[in-house]
């Protein structure tokens, strides 16, 4: 089975679990192929946790699930050193961060202190415990789910942590036909737990190298720079995108191109992933009357194509 067949099998399998959300499924696959962390934001009960389980199982990666709560401590994630009398020394007991996929369920129900404990792990793929730096397994992904901020007991994620997520997506309610299939069918959470792994770690690394090899022409880079400059103009957003965010756009667009069976990035790829990749990093101007996603789409319409 070649790379394109593997990718099609990945997407098809995930679509059997998350019915009627093919665009969101493709975004999720593109995010992980690009080596990024994924934030899934929506109301409870629309399949956020199920999708995260399905992604980890389909990609063939070890995963841990942590239910974030108000009393969760940083050491609950990274682990602790415990004195063992038999050894007459402290022995480190790794926490759930030492996995390949961490499902951070309802991440914004934890305190800001615990949320911040993820920063080093997400950016550096390592944690510091008791003055010692410990490497995390590779690959390492965080798939976080988040409830809307207006729900009781939620904390806004700090901007520095939001910036570590390559993409933020929202699932939304299913359409009528998809919801009927859910009501008449079997438990999709159970289906996710039984999914076969379609990749090995070596195959995933190979696909990620293919993403990096996707070509970006000079006019395409000009287009991305024009979009970044538009975010900094003050017309659309209070603060513009950073260079790191611009690199995230390129990585996500390369993964999107590979999923579309191309070895080069087209403007359509940038447009397809832009809102999911940058909206959570931007604050719209106060008199726009639109949210960040709508503002990104309005900006896309205003910036000419190359």
NORLINBEL-V26295 format. One record per residue. SS is DSSP state (A for helix, B for strand, O for the rest). BURIAL is # if it has 9 or more other C-alpha atoms within 8 Angstrom, else .. D_CENTER is the distance of its C-alpha to the mean C-alpha in Angstrom with 2 decimals. Layout:
SS_BURIAL_D_CENTER ; SS_BURIAL_D_CENTER
//
This chain:
O_._26.68 ; O_._25.38 ; A_._21.85 ; A_._21.77 ; A_._23.09 ; A_#_20.50 ; A_#_17.66 ; A_#_19.63 ; A_#_20.16 ; A_#_16.48 ; A_#_15.81 ; A_._19.16 ; A_#_18.63 ; A_#_15.43 ; A_#_17.40 ; A_._20.12 ; A_#_18.09 ; O_#_16.33 ; O_#_19.42 ; O_._19.59 ; O_#_15.92 ; A_#_15.97 ; A_._14.30 ; A_#_11.14 ; A_#_11.35 ; A_#_11.82 ; A_#_8.81 ; A_#_6.67 ; A_#_9.22 ; A_#_9.27 ; A_#_5.80 ; A_#_7.03 ; A_#_10.44 ; O_#_9.86 ; O_._9.08 ; O_#_5.94 ; B_#_3.68 ; B_#_0.90 ; B_#_4.49 ; B_#_7.05 ; B_#_10.34 ; O_#_13.71 ; O_._17.08 ; O_._17.79 ; O_._18.83 ; O_#_16.97 ; O_#_15.04 ; A_#_11.71 ; A_._12.77 ; A_#_14.42 ; A_#_11.51 ; A_#_9.64 ; A_#_13.11 ; A_#_13.68 ; A_#_10.77 ; A_#_12.02 ; A_#_15.55 ; A_#_15.41 ; O_#_14.01 ; O_#_16.83 ; O_#_15.21 ; O_#_16.63 ; B_#_14.67 ; B_#_15.62 ; B_#_15.10 ; B_#_16.00 ; B_._17.18 ; O_#_16.93 ; O_#_20.34 ; O_._22.52 ; O_._24.47 ; O_#_21.72 ; O_._22.70 ; A_#_20.95 ; A_._23.21 ; A_#_21.92 ; A_#_18.66 ; A_#_20.21 ; B_#_23.52 ; B_#_27.17 ; B_#_30.36 ; B_._33.17 ; B_._36.81 ; B_#_38.33 ; O_._42.09 ; O_._42.62 ; O_._40.99 ; O_._42.19 ; B_._38.92 ; B_#_35.42 ; B_._32.89 ; B_._29.14 ; B_._27.27 ; B_#_23.56 ; O_#_21.13 ; O_#_18.04 ; O_#_15.99 ; O_#_17.99 ; O_#_16.02 ; O_#_13.66 ; B_#_10.92 ; B_#_11.06 ; B_#_10.53 ; B_#_11.05 ; B_#_12.76 ; O_#_13.81 ; A_#_12.70 ; A_#_14.84 ; A_#_17.92 ; O_#_18.36 ; O_#_20.46 ; A_#_19.36 ; A_._20.94 ; A_#_18.74 ; A_#_15.52 ; A_#_16.85 ; O_#_17.47 ; A_#_13.83 ; A_#_14.12 ; A_#_16.18 ; A_#_14.25 ; A_#_10.90 ; A_._13.02 ; A_._15.97 ; O_#_15.06 ; B_#_18.14 ; B_#_19.71 ; B_._23.17 ; B_#_25.37 ; O_._29.10 ; O_._29.22 ; B_._27.89 ; B_._24.71 ; B_._23.14 ; B_._20.73 ; O_#_17.82 ; O_#_17.70 ; O_._16.13 ; O_._13.69 ; O_#_11.60 ; B_#_7.97 ; B_#_6.87 ; B_#_5.52 ; B_#_7.15 ; B_#_9.34 ; B_#_11.53 ; O_#_14.95 ; O_#_16.64 ; O_._18.44 ; O_._21.81 ; O_._21.72 ; O_._23.95 ; O_._22.74 ; O_#_19.49 ; O_#_18.85 ; O_._17.05 ; O_#_14.35 ; O_._16.02 ; A_._15.30 ; A_._14.96 ; A_#_12.04 ; A_#_10.29 ; O_#_10.93 ; O_#_9.08 ; B_#_5.57 ; B_#_5.63 ; B_#_4.79 ; B_#_6.08 ; B_#_7.91 ; O_._11.08 ; O_#_12.95 ; O_._16.43 ; O_._19.60 ; O_#_20.68 ; O_._23.69 ; A_._27.05 ; A_._27.28 ; A_#_23.87 ; A_#_24.73 ; A_._28.12 ; A_#_26.68 ; A_#_24.69 ; A_._27.86 ; A_._30.06 ; O_._27.92 ; O_._26.93 ; O_._24.34 ; A_#_20.93 ; A_._19.62 ; A_._22.47 ; A_#_21.62 ; A_#_18.12 ; A_#_19.89 ; O_._22.32 ; O_#_20.21 ; O_._21.41 ; O_#_19.40 ; O_#_19.54 ; O_#_18.59 ; O_#_19.81 ; A_#_18.24 ; A_._20.71 ; A_._19.82 ; A_#_16.09 ; A_._17.28 ; A_._19.65 ; A_#_17.17 ; A_#_15.11 ; A_._18.54 ; A_#_19.27 ; A_#_16.30 ; A_._17.77 ; A_._21.15 ; O_#_20.46 ; B_._23.02 ; O_._22.61 ; O_._26.05 ; A_._27.58 ; A_._27.75 ; A_#_24.01 ; A_#_23.40 ; A_#_25.98 ; A_#_24.13 ; A_#_20.86 ; A_#_23.12 ; A_#_24.87 ; A_#_21.73 ; A_#_20.88 ; A_#_24.53 ; A_#_24.47 ; A_#_21.86 ; O_#_24.32 ; O_#_27.40 ; O_#_27.48 ; O_._27.94 ; O_#_24.50 ; B_#_22.73 ; O_#_24.12 ; O_#_22.38 ; O_#_21.04 ; O_#_18.12 ; O_._18.44 ; A_._18.95 ; A_._15.70 ; A_#_13.91 ; A_#_16.23 ; A_._15.33 ; A_#_11.61 ; A_#_13.05 ; A_#_15.23 ; A_#_12.76 ; A_#_10.69 ; A_#_14.18 ; A_#_15.51 ; A_#_13.10 ; A_#_14.01 ; A_#_17.60 ; A_#_17.63 ; A_#_16.52 ; O_._19.38 ; O_._21.70 ; O_#_22.45 ; O_#_22.91 ; B_#_22.71 ; O_#_20.49 ; O_._22.10 ; A_#_21.87 ; A_._20.60 ; A_#_17.40 ; A_#_16.85 ; A_#_17.77 ; A_#_15.53 ; A_#_12.24 ; A_#_13.68 ; A_#_13.27 ; A_#_9.56 ; A_#_9.25 ; A_#_12.11 ; A_#_13.17 ; A_#_11.53 ; A_#_13.38 ; O_#_16.65 ; O_#_19.50 ; B_#_21.81 ; O_#_25.52 ; O_._27.38 ; O_._29.74 ; O_._27.34 ; O_._27.15 ; O_._23.63 ; O_._20.11 ; A_#_17.67 ; A_#_16.34 ; A_._20.01 ; A_#_21.02 ; A_#_18.67 ; A_#_20.17 ; A_._23.61 ; A_#_23.15 ; A_#_22.20 ; A_._25.47 ; A_._27.40 ; O_#_26.37 ; O_._28.50 ; O_._27.27 ; O_._28.49
//
